[in-house]
Amino acid sequence: MIKDLILTPPITFIIILAVTILISELLSALSFKRKKQPEGMGKAYACGEDTPENRIQPDYEQFFPFAFFFTILHVVALMVTTVPAQTIQTFSIAIVYILGAIVALLILFRR
């Protein structure tokens, strides 16, 4: 009874988490600790150059549509290729995913 209770995922997770925290705390005494913080420790590193206070903010406007495009097509490809082809019901699931991808891509790239 207790063996079955210990092997349930939540209890196992809590036990492993507790052991990990305990080991981390015990080994933290061996870790290297600096006596004094270096002067540039809190500054941003820009390949050896000083960065201005008004930093350049990257623009992700062009990145996100391609990231979503990649994600949508790969999820659809995974779902369509793993749907069994024995019945018409499973075939209809694949069609629904394809239609959902078409709608998502039309929304994503509308102007």
N, CA, C and O atoms as a printed pandas DataFrame, in Angstrom:
     atom_number atom_name residue_name chain_id  residue_number  x_coord  y_coord  z_coord
0              1         N          MET        A               1    0.824   -1.192    0.000
1              2        CA          MET        A               1    0.000    0.000    0.000
2              3         C          MET        A               1    0.875    1.266    0.000
3              4         O          MET        A               1    0.655    2.171   -0.805
4              5         N          ILE        A               2    1.865    1.328    0.901
5              6        CA          ILE        A               2    2.730    2.504    0.974
6              7         C          ILE        A               2    3.622    2.566   -0.262
7              8         O          ILE        A               2    3.923    3.655   -0.750
8              9         N          LYS        A               3    4.045    1.419   -0.768
9             10        CA          LYS        A               3    4.873    1.398   -1.975
10            11         C          LYS        A               3    4.099    1.990   -3.154
11            12         O          LYS        A               3    4.661    2.739   -3.953
12            13         N          ASP        A               4    2.826    1.660   -3.262
13            14        CA          ASP        A               4    2.008    2.211   -4.347
14            15         C          ASP        A               4    1.803    3.709   -4.174
15            16         O          ASP        A               4    1.771    4.450   -5.156
16            17         N          LEU        A               5    1.666    4.155   -2.932
17            18        CA          LEU        A               5    1.472    5.575   -2.678
18            19         C          LEU        A               5    2.727    6.374   -3.010
19            20         O          LEU        A               5    2.635    7.465   -3.572
20            21         N          ILE        A               6    3.895    5.841   -2.666
21            22        CA          ILE        A               6    5.158    6.530   -2.938
22            23         C          ILE        A               6    5.407    6.629   -4.440
23            24         O          ILE        A               6    6.020    7.595   -4.895
24            25         N          LEU        A               7    4.948    5.660   -5.210
25            26        CA          LEU        A               7    5.206    5.665   -6.653
26            27         C          LEU        A               7    4.225    6.505   -7.461
27            28         O          LEU        A               7    4.331    6.559   -8.686
28            29         N          THR        A               8    3.272    7.163   -6.803
29            30        CA          THR        A               8    2.389    8.052   -7.552
30            31         C          THR        A               8    3.186    9.280   -7.987
31            32         O          THR        A               8    4.064    9.722   -7.245
32            33         N          PRO        A               9    2.914    9.840   -9.149
33            34        CA          PRO        A               9    3.711   10.952   -9.669
34            35         C          PRO        A               9    3.822   12.167   -8.745
35            36         O          PRO        A               9    4.924   12.696   -8.606
36            37         N          PRO        A              10    2.745   12.643   -8.103
37            38        CA          PRO        A              10    2.926   13.824   -7.244
38            39         C          PRO        A              10    3.841   13.556   -6.043
39            40         O          PRO        A              10    4.676   14.394   -5.702
40            41         N          ILE        A              11    3.689   12.407   -5.411
41            42        CA          ILE        A              11    4.515   12.080   -4.251
42            43         C          ILE        A              11    5.968   11.886   -4.673
43            44         O          ILE        A              11    6.882   12.352   -3.993
44            45         N          THR        A              12    6.179   11.207   -5.783
45            46        CA          THR        A              12    7.536   11.000   -6.295
46            47         C          THR        A              12    8.193   12.341   -6.627
47            48         O          THR        A              12    9.367   12.555   -6.326
48            49         N          PHE        A              13    7.432   13.236   -7.247
49            50        CA          PHE        A              13    7.957   14.571   -7.578
50            51         C          PHE        A              13    8.374   15.314   -6.314
51            52         O          PHE        A              13    9.449   15.913   -6.274
52            53         N          ILE        A              14    7.540   15.282   -5.290
53            54        CA          ILE        A              14    7.845   15.987   -4.045
54            55         C          ILE        A              14    9.087   15.398   -3.384
55            56         O          ILE        A              14    9.925   16.136   -2.865
56            57         N          ILE        A              15    9.209   14.076   -3.399
57            58        CA          ILE        A              15   10.381   13.432   -2.799
58            59         C          ILE        A              15   11.650   13.818   -3.550
59            60         O          ILE        A              15   12.652   14.174   -2.929
60            61         N          ILE        A              16   11.618   13.752   -4.873
61            62        CA          ILE        A              16   12.803   14.096   -5.672
62            63         C          ILE        A              16   13.142   15.576   -5.523
63            64         O          ILE        A              16   14.318   15.935   -5.461
64            65         N          LEU        A              17   12.125   16.440   -5.464
65            66        CA          LEU        A              17   12.360   17.865   -5.257
66            67         C          LEU        A              17   13.020   18.116   -3.908
67            68         O          LEU        A              17   13.960   18.905   -3.821
68            69         N          ALA        A              18   12.547   17.461   -2.859
69            70        CA          ALA        A              18   13.125   17.633   -1.526
70            71         C          ALA        A              18   14.576   17.147   -1.487
71            72         O          ALA        A              18   15.433   17.800   -0.892
72            73         N          VAL        A              19   14.852   16.011   -2.115
73            74        CA          VAL        A              19   16.221   15.491   -2.144
74            75         C          VAL        A              19   17.128   16.439   -2.919
75            76         O          VAL        A              19   18.265   16.676   -2.511
76            77         N          THR        A              20   16.643   16.978   -4.022
77            78        CA          THR        A              20   17.431   17.907   -4.829
78            79         C          THR        A              20   17.741   19.185   -4.059
79            80         O          THR        A              20   18.869   19.675   -4.101
80            81         N          ILE        A              21   16.753   19.728   -3.360
81            82        CA          ILE        A              21   16.978   20.933   -2.561
82            83         C          ILE        A              21   17.966   20.649   -1.436
83            84         O          ILE        A              21   18.837   21.471   -1.153
84            85         N          LEU        A              22   17.837   19.506   -0.802
85            86        CA          LEU        A              22   18.751   19.135    0.273
86            87         C          LEU        A              22   20.189   19.022   -0.235
87            88         O          LEU        A              22   21.111   19.539    0.395
88            89         N          ILE        A              23   20.381   18.355   -1.360
89            90        CA          ILE        A              23   21.724   18.218   -1.942
90            91         C          ILE        A              23   22.269   19.587   -2.346
91            92         O          ILE        A              23   23.450   19.867   -2.142
92            93         N          SER        A              24   21.423   20.434   -2.912
93            94        CA          SER        A              24   21.855   21.772   -3.313
94            95         C          SER        A              24   22.293   22.592   -2.109
95            96         O          SER        A              24   23.308   23.285   -2.171
96            97         N          GLU        A              25   21.554   22.523   -1.027
97            98        CA          GLU        A              25   21.920   23.267    0.175
98            99         C          GLU        A              25   23.213   22.736    0.787
99           100         O          GLU        A              25   24.046   23.516    1.250
100          101         N          LEU        A              26   23.384   21.420    0.790
101          102        CA          LEU        A              26   24.604   20.851    1.349
102          103         C          LEU        A              26   25.832   21.208    0.522
103          104         O          LEU        A              26   26.899   21.472    1.076
104          105         N          LEU        A              27   25.688   21.217   -0.796
105          106        CA          LEU        A              27   26.824   21.515   -1.664
106          107         C          LEU        A              27   27.085   23.015   -1.818
107          108         O          LEU        A              27   28.141   23.404   -2.316
108          109         N          SER        A              28   26.146   23.856   -1.401
109          110        CA          SER        A              28   26.361   25.303   -1.533
110          111         C          SER        A              28   27.499   25.785   -0.646
111          112         O          SER        A              28   28.095   26.831   -0.907
112          113         N          ALA        A              29   27.800   25.030    0.397
113          114        CA          ALA        A              29   28.928   25.406    1.251
114          115         C          ALA        A              29   30.255   25.267    0.514
115          116         O          ALA        A              29   31.231   25.921    0.879
116          117         N          LEU        A              30   30.308   24.429   -0.513
117          118        CA          LEU        A              30   31.531   24.227   -1.281
118          119         C          LEU        A              30   31.679   25.197   -2.447
119          120         O          LEU        A              30   32.731   25.248   -3.085
120          121         N          SER        A              31   30.629   25.964   -2.728
121          122        CA          SER        A              31   30.666   26.816   -3.913
122          123         C          SER        A              31   31.567   28.029   -3.701
123          124         O          SER        A              31   31.808   28.453   -2.571
124          125         N          PHE        A              32   32.059   28.577   -4.812
125          126        CA          PHE        A              32   32.945   29.733   -4.787
126          127         C          PHE        A              32   32.125   30.993   -4.531
127          128         O          PHE        A              32   31.124   31.235   -5.205
128          129         N          LYS        A              33   32.543   31.779   -3.572
129          130        CA          LYS        A              33   31.870   33.045   -3.279
130          131         C          LYS        A              33   32.897   34.169   -3.380
131          132         O          LYS        A              33   33.980   34.089   -2.802
132          133         N          ARG        A              34   32.543   35.218   -4.123
133          134        CA          ARG        A              34   33.449   36.349   -4.293
134          135         C          ARG        A              34   33.461   37.210   -3.035
135          136         O          ARG        A              34   32.430   37.411   -2.392
136          137         N          LYS        A              35   34.638   37.710   -2.699
137          138        CA          LYS        A              35   34.739   38.591   -1.552
138          139         C          LYS        A              35   34.273   39.995   -1.908
139          140         O          LYS        A              35   33.668   40.682   -1.085
140          141         N          LYS        A              36   34.558   40.421   -3.143
141          142        CA          LYS        A              36   34.206   41.764   -3.571
142          143         C          LYS        A              36   33.655   41.687   -5.002
143          144         O          LYS        A              36   34.221   40.997   -5.850
144          145         N          GLN        A              37   32.561   42.388   -5.264
145          146        CA          GLN        A              37   31.972   42.409   -6.604
146          147         C          GLN        A              37   32.859   43.218   -7.539
147          148         O          GLN        A              37   33.294   44.308   -7.170
148          149         N          PRO        A              38   33.143   42.716   -8.745
149          150        CA          PRO        A              38   33.906   43.512   -9.715
150          151         C          PRO        A              38   33.129   44.761  -10.128
151          152         O          PRO        A              38   31.907   44.820   -9.998
152          153         N          GLU        A              39   33.857   45.754  -10.623
153          154        CA          GLU        A              39   33.245   47.040  -10.948
154          155         C          GLU        A              39   32.179   46.927  -12.038
155          156         O          GLU        A              39   31.120   47.545  -11.918
156          157         N          GLY        A              40   32.427   46.167  -13.080
157          158        CA          GLY        A              40   31.494   46.097  -14.196
158          159         C          GLY        A              40   30.515   44.941  -14.114
159          160         O          GLY        A              40   29.919   44.566  -15.124
160          161         N          MET        A              41   30.338   44.369  -12.933
161          162        CA          MET        A              41   29.493   43.175  -12.800
162          163         C          MET        A              41   28.036   43.438  -13.187
163          164         O          MET        A              41   27.401   42.569  -13.786
164          165         N          GLY        A              42   27.503   44.587  -12.869
165          166        CA          GLY        A              42   26.097   44.867  -13.153
166          167         C          GLY        A              42   25.849   45.517  -14.498
167          168         O          GLY        A              42   24.697   45.769  -14.849
168          169         N          LYS        A              43   26.901   45.798  -15.266
169          170        CA          LYS        A              43   26.740   46.478  -16.553
170          171         C          LYS        A              43   26.493   45.469  -17.671
171          172         O          LYS        A              43   26.918   44.317  -17.595
172          173         N          ALA        A              44   25.797   45.929  -18.711
173          174        CA          ALA        A              44   25.550   45.092  -19.878
174          175         C          ALA        A              44   26.822   44.955  -20.691
175          176         O          ALA        A              44   27.600   45.904  -20.792
176          177         N          TYR        A              45   27.044   43.779  -21.274
177          178        CA          TYR        A              45   28.234   43.546  -22.097
178          179         C          TYR        A              45   27.857   43.697  -23.562
179          180         O          TYR        A              45   26.918   43.055  -24.033
180          181         N          ALA        A              46   28.580   44.538  -24.280
181          182        CA          ALA        A              46   28.297   44.768  -25.692
182          183         C          ALA        A              46   29.579   44.621  -26.489
183          184         O          ALA        A              46   30.020   45.576  -27.127
184          185         N          CYS        A              47   30.178   43.455  -26.464
185          186        CA          CYS        A              47   31.377   43.140  -27.240
186          187         C          CYS        A              47   32.528   44.096  -26.922
187          188         O          CYS        A              47   33.289   44.474  -27.813
188          189         N          GLY        A              48   32.651   44.479  -25.674
189          190        CA          GLY        A              48   33.746   45.335  -25.269
190          191         C          GLY        A              48   33.479   46.817  -25.428
191          192         O          GLY        A              48   34.328   47.635  -25.074
192          193         N          GLU        A              49   32.326   47.180  -25.949
193          194        CA          GLU        A              49   32.007   48.586  -26.139
194          195         C          GLU        A              49   31.065   49.052  -25.037
195          196         O          GLU        A              49   30.292   48.269  -24.484
196          197         N          ASP        A              50   31.146   50.328  -24.735
197          198        CA          ASP        A              50   30.203   50.895  -23.775
198          199         C          ASP        A              50   28.848   51.037  -24.444
199          200         O          ASP        A              50   28.749   51.508  -25.577
200          201         N          THR        A              51   27.822   50.633  -23.747
201          202        CA          THR        A              51   26.476   50.760  -24.313
202          203         C          THR        A              51   25.862   52.076  -23.847
203          204         O          THR        A              51   26.025   52.471  -22.692
204          205         N          PRO        A              52   25.161   52.746  -24.745
205          206        CA          PRO        A              52   24.515   54.000  -24.340
206          207         C          PRO        A              52   23.356   53.708  -23.384
207          208         O          PRO        A              52   22.833   52.595  -23.328
208          209         N          GLU        A              53   22.979   54.730  -22.646
209          210        CA          GLU        A              53   21.885   54.558  -21.683
210          211         C          GLU        A              53   20.563   54.265  -22.394
211          212         O          GLU        A              53   19.761   53.474  -21.899
212          213         N          ASN        A              54   20.330   54.891  -23.540
213          214        CA          ASN        A              54   19.115   54.587  -24.301
214          215         C          ASN        A              54   19.452   53.465  -25.279
215          216         O          ASN        A              54   19.791   53.709  -26.436
216          217         N          ARG        A              55   19.354   52.269  -24.802
217          218        CA          ARG        A              55   19.752   51.097  -25.578
218          219         C          ARG        A              55   18.824   50.876  -26.763
219          220         O          ARG        A              55   17.657   51.267  -26.749
220          221         N          ILE        A              56   19.363   50.255  -27.758
221          222        CA          ILE        A              56   18.575   49.914  -28.937
222          223         C          ILE        A              56   17.704   48.715  -28.584
223          224         O          ILE        A              56   18.202   47.704  -28.088
224          225         N          GLN        A              57   16.426   48.829  -28.836
225          226        CA          GLN        A              57   15.499   47.736  -28.567
226          227         C          GLN        A              57   15.257   46.969  -29.866
227          228         O          GLN        A              57   14.856   47.566  -30.865
228          229         N          PRO        A              58   15.493   45.659  -29.869
229          230        CA          PRO        A              58   15.266   44.902  -31.099
230          231         C          PRO        A              58   13.781   44.869  -31.453
231          232         O          PRO        A              58   12.914   44.885  -30.579
232          233         N          ASP        A              59   13.517   44.824  -32.743
233          234        CA          ASP        A              59   12.145   44.797  -33.237
234          235         C          ASP        A              59   11.801   43.377  -33.649
235          236         O          ASP        A              59   12.390   42.833  -34.583
236          237         N          TYR        A              60   10.844   42.779  -32.949
237          238        CA          TYR        A              60   10.446   41.402  -33.235
238          239         C          TYR        A              60    9.221   41.334  -34.135
239          240         O          TYR        A              60    8.609   40.274  -34.270
240          241         N          GLU        A              61    8.864   42.436  -34.742
241          242        CA          GLU        A              61    7.663   42.475  -35.575
242          243         C          GLU        A              61    7.744   41.497  -36.744
243          244         O          GLU        A              61    6.733   40.900  -37.116
244          245         N          GLN        A              62    8.910   41.326  -37.321
245          246        CA          GLN        A              62    9.051   40.396  -38.444
246          247         C          GLN        A              62    9.315   38.973  -37.976
247          248         O          GLN        A              62    9.056   38.025  -38.717
248          249         N          PHE        A              63    9.822   38.807  -36.765
249          250        CA          PHE        A              63   10.166   37.474  -36.273
250          251         C          PHE        A              63    8.940   36.654  -35.885
251          252         O          PHE        A              63    8.844   35.482  -36.248
252          253         N          PHE        A              64    8.001   37.255  -35.152
253          254        CA          PHE        A              64    6.884   36.499  -34.615
254          255         C          PHE        A              64    5.981   35.869  -35.669
255          256         O          PHE        A              64    5.560   34.728  -35.474
256          257         N          PRO        A              65    5.659   36.541  -36.775
257          258        CA          PRO        A              65    4.842   35.843  -37.779
258          259         C          PRO        A              65    5.521   34.577  -38.315
259          260         O          PRO        A              65    4.849   33.571  -38.545
260          261         N          PHE        A              66    6.819   34.615  -38.514
261          262        CA          PHE        A              66    7.504   33.419  -39.004
262          263         C          PHE        A              66    7.597   32.342  -37.934
263          264         O          PHE        A              66    7.543   31.153  -38.248
264          265         N          ALA        A              67    7.734   32.741  -36.679
265          266        CA          ALA        A              67    7.754   31.765  -35.587
266          267         C          ALA        A              67    6.393   31.075  -35.466
267          268         O          ALA        A              67    6.327   29.857  -35.303
268          269         N          PHE        A              68    5.311   31.850  -35.545
269          270        CA          PHE        A              68    3.974   31.253  -35.486
270          271         C          PHE        A              68    3.704   30.390  -36.714
271          272         O          PHE        A              68    3.092   29.328  -36.601
272          273         N          PHE        A              69    4.155   30.836  -37.886
273          274        CA          PHE        A              69    4.009   30.053  -39.108
274          275         C          PHE        A              69    4.689   28.692  -38.956
275          276         O          PHE        A              69    4.107   27.659  -39.286
276          277         N          PHE        A              70    5.907   28.701  -38.462
277          278        CA          PHE        A              70    6.660   27.474  -38.228
278          279         C          PHE        A              70    5.923   26.555  -37.257
279          280         O          PHE        A              70    5.789   25.357  -37.504
280          281         N          THR        A              71    5.447   27.125  -36.152
281          282        CA          THR        A              71    4.747   26.327  -35.138
282          283         C          THR        A              71    3.463   25.736  -35.679
283          284         O          THR        A              71    3.200   24.548  -35.492
284          285         N          ILE        A              72    2.663   26.542  -36.345
285          286        CA          ILE        A              72    1.378   26.062  -36.879
286          287         C          ILE        A              72    1.597   24.929  -37.868
287          288         O          ILE        A              72    0.944   23.890  -37.770
288          289         N          LEU        A              73    2.500   25.113  -38.815
289          290        CA          LEU        A              73    2.703   24.081  -39.827
290          291         C          LEU        A              73    3.296   22.801  -39.248
291          292         O          LEU        A              73    2.950   21.707  -39.694
292          293         N          HIS        A              74    4.172   22.919  -38.275
293          294        CA          HIS        A              74    4.750   21.709  -37.696
294          295         C          HIS        A              74    3.761   20.954  -36.825
295          296         O          HIS        A              74    3.786   19.723  -36.798
296          297         N          VAL        A              75    2.892   21.656  -36.115
297          298        CA          VAL        A              75    1.857   20.969  -35.336
298          299         C          VAL        A              75    0.879   20.274  -36.268
299          300         O          VAL        A              75    0.483   19.136  -36.017
300          301         N          VAL        A              76    0.489   20.946  -37.333
301          302        CA          VAL        A              76   -0.434   20.324  -38.298
302          303         C          VAL        A              76    0.223   19.120  -38.963
303          304         O          VAL        A              76   -0.415   18.080  -39.123
304          305         N          ALA        A              77    1.490   19.250  -39.350
305          306        CA          ALA        A              77    2.177   18.121  -39.978
306          307         C          ALA        A              77    2.273   16.939  -39.026
307          308         O          ALA        A              77    2.095   15.794  -39.442
308          309         N          LEU        A              78    2.551   17.202  -37.760
309          310        CA          LEU        A              78    2.615   16.127  -36.766
310          311         C          LEU        A              78    1.259   15.461  -36.589
311          312         O          LEU        A              78    1.174   14.234  -36.561
312          313         N          MET        A              79    0.206   16.247  -36.470
313          314        CA          MET        A              79   -1.130   15.678  -36.245
314          315         C          MET        A              79   -1.627   14.916  -37.472
315          316         O          MET        A              79   -2.192   13.831  -37.336
316          317         N          VAL        A              80   -1.425   15.467  -38.656
317          318        CA          VAL        A              80   -1.925   14.812  -39.867
318          319         C          VAL        A              80   -1.177   13.517  -40.139
319          320         O          VAL        A              80   -1.792   12.535  -40.556
320          321         N          THR        A              81    0.115   13.486  -39.919
321          322        CA          THR        A              81    0.871   12.268  -40.202
322          323         C          THR        A              81    0.690   11.188  -39.153
323          324         O          THR        A              81    0.964   10.020  -39.430
324          325         N          THR        A              82    0.240   11.538  -37.962
325          326        CA          THR        A              82    0.042   10.522  -36.931
326          327         C          THR        A              82   -1.399   10.059  -36.797
327          328         O          THR        A              82   -1.683    9.174  -35.990
328          329         N          VAL        A              83   -2.312   10.634  -37.564
329          330        CA          VAL        A              83   -3.707   10.186  -37.528
330          331         C          VAL        A              83   -3.814    8.883  -38.318
331          332         O          VAL        A              83   -3.385    8.833  -39.471
332          333         N          PRO        A              84   -4.378    7.826  -37.724
333          334        CA          PRO        A              84   -4.529    6.569  -38.463
334          335         C          PRO        A              84   -5.505    6.743  -39.625
335          336         O          PRO        A              84   -6.480    7.486  -39.518
336          337         N          ALA        A              85   -5.243    6.068  -40.708
337          338        CA          ALA        A              85   -6.051    6.240  -41.925
338          339         C          ALA        A              85   -7.095    5.146  -42.099
339          340         O          ALA        A              85   -7.572    4.947  -43.216
340          341         N          GLN        A              86   -7.474    4.424  -41.037
341          342        CA          GLN        A              86   -8.399    3.308  -41.193
342          343         C          GLN        A              86   -9.847    3.747  -41.362
343          344         O          GLN        A              86  -10.580    3.119  -42.126
344          345         N          THR        A              87  -10.281    4.790  -40.687
345          346        CA          THR        A              87  -11.696    5.153  -40.719
346          347         C          THR        A              87  -11.883    6.562  -41.255
347          348         O          THR        A              87  -10.947    7.360  -41.307
348          349         N          ILE        A              88  -13.107    6.843  -41.648
349          350        CA          ILE        A              88  -13.430    8.169  -42.167
350          351         C          ILE        A              88  -13.435    9.197  -41.041
351          352         O          ILE        A              88  -13.192   10.380  -41.282
352          353         N          GLN        A              89  -13.712    8.756  -39.806
353          354        CA          GLN        A              89  -13.718    9.680  -38.672
354          355         C          GLN        A              89  -12.310   10.215  -38.405
355          356         O          GLN        A              89  -12.147   11.408  -38.151
356          357         N          THR        A              90  -11.319    9.376  -38.456
357          358        CA          THR        A              90   -9.954    9.848  -38.230
358          359         C          THR        A              90   -9.476   10.711  -39.397
359          360         O          THR        A              90   -8.695   11.643  -39.203
360          361         N          PHE        A              91   -9.939   10.405  -40.594
361          362        CA          PHE        A              91   -9.610   11.232  -41.749
362          363         C          PHE        A              91  -10.215   12.623  -41.585
363          364         O          PHE        A              91   -9.598   13.617  -41.970
364          365         N          SER        A              92  -11.402   12.697  -41.024
365          366        CA          SER        A              92  -12.048   14.000  -40.826
366          367         C          SER        A              92  -11.287   14.836  -39.793
367          368         O          SER        A              92  -11.267   16.063  -39.889
368          369         N          ILE        A              93  -10.664   14.189  -38.814
369          370        CA          ILE        A              93   -9.844   14.928  -37.848
370          371         C          ILE        A              93   -8.668   15.593  -38.563
371          372         O          ILE        A              93   -8.336   16.742  -38.273
372          373         N          ALA        A              94   -8.045   14.882  -39.486
373          374        CA          ALA        A              94   -6.933   15.445  -40.243
374          375         C          ALA        A              94   -7.397   16.630  -41.094
375          376         O          ALA        A              94   -6.695   17.636  -41.195
376          377         N          ILE        A              95   -8.566   16.511  -41.699
377          378        CA          ILE        A              95   -9.112   17.606  -42.507
378          379         C          ILE        A              95   -9.385   18.829  -41.633
379          380         O          ILE        A              95   -9.121   19.957  -42.048
380          381         N          VAL        A              96   -9.909   18.614  -40.437
381          382        CA          VAL        A              96  -10.175   19.730  -39.521
382          383         C          VAL        A              96   -8.872   20.444  -39.160
383          384         O          VAL        A              96   -8.840   21.673  -39.104
384          385         N          TYR        A              97   -7.803   19.694  -38.915
385          386        CA          TYR        A              97   -6.511   20.322  -38.614
386          387         C          TYR        A              97   -5.988   21.112  -39.806
387          388         O          TYR        A              97   -5.448   22.204  -39.634
388          389         N          ILE        A              98   -6.139   20.584  -40.990
389          390        CA          ILE        A              98   -5.676   21.296  -42.191
390          391         C          ILE        A              98   -6.472   22.579  -42.391
391          392         O          ILE        A              98   -5.898   23.626  -42.688
392          393         N          LEU        A              99   -7.790   22.504  -42.231
393          394        CA          LEU        A              99   -8.621   23.706  -42.370
394          395         C          LEU        A              99   -8.292   24.722  -41.276
395          396         O          LEU        A              99   -8.259   25.925  -41.534
396          397         N          GLY        A             100   -8.051   24.245  -40.068
397          398        CA          GLY        A             100   -7.652   25.149  -38.979
398          399         C          GLY        A             100   -6.336   25.842  -39.286
399          400         O          GLY        A             100   -6.165   27.022  -38.980
400          401         N          ALA        A             101   -5.405   25.113  -39.889
401          402        CA          ALA        A             101   -4.117   25.714  -40.253
402          403         C          ALA        A             101   -4.298   26.768  -41.337
403          404         O          ALA        A             101   -3.660   27.821  -41.295
404          405         N          ILE        A             102   -5.150   26.494  -42.292
405          406        CA          ILE        A             102   -5.402   27.474  -43.358
406          407         C          ILE        A             102   -5.997   28.748  -42.774
407          408         O          ILE        A             102   -5.575   29.850  -43.123
408          409         N          VAL        A             103   -6.977   28.599  -41.886
409          410        CA          VAL        A             103   -7.583   29.776  -41.251
410          411         C          VAL        A             103   -6.549   30.527  -40.420
411          412         O          VAL        A             103   -6.487   31.755  -40.469
412          413         N          ALA        A             104   -5.733   29.793  -39.651
413          414        CA          ALA        A             104   -4.712   30.433  -38.822
414          415         C          ALA        A             104   -3.701   31.182  -39.672
415          416         O          ALA        A             104   -3.294   32.284  -39.305
416          417         N          LEU        A             105   -3.287   30.620  -40.789
417          418        CA          LEU        A             105   -2.318   31.288  -41.655
418          419         C          LEU        A             105   -2.927   32.501  -42.339
419          420         O          LEU        A             105   -2.246   33.507  -42.542
420          421         N          LEU        A             106   -4.214   32.416  -42.699
421          422        CA          LEU        A             106   -4.877   33.590  -43.272
422          423         C          LEU        A             106   -4.963   34.720  -42.254
423          424         O          LEU        A             106   -4.784   35.887  -42.603
424          425         N          ILE        A             107   -5.237   34.379  -41.001
425          426        CA          ILE        A             107   -5.275   35.406  -39.950
426          427         C          ILE        A             107   -3.878   35.953  -39.694
427          428         O          ILE        A             107   -3.702   37.157  -39.504
428          429         N          LEU        A             108   -2.902   35.083  -39.689
429          430        CA          LEU        A             108   -1.532   35.487  -39.384
430          431         C          LEU        A             108   -0.957   36.450  -40.423
431          432         O          LEU        A             108   -0.284   37.418  -40.067
432          433         N          PHE        A             109   -1.218   36.191  -41.694
433          434        CA          PHE        A             109   -0.607   36.993  -42.757
434          435         C          PHE        A             109   -1.581   37.954  -43.425
435          436         O          PHE        A             109   -1.342   38.377  -44.556
436          437         N          ARG        A             110   -2.654   38.303  -42.763
437          438        CA          ARG        A             110   -3.571   39.274  -43.366
438          439         C          ARG        A             110   -2.972   40.659  -43.286
439          440         O          ARG        A             110   -2.210   40.953  -42.365
440          441         N          ARG        A             111   -3.299   41.499  -44.222
441          442        CA          ARG        A             111   -2.760   42.872  -44.250
442          443         C          ARG        A             111   -3.883   43.851  -44.267
443          444         O          ARG        A             111   -3.648   45.059  -44.291
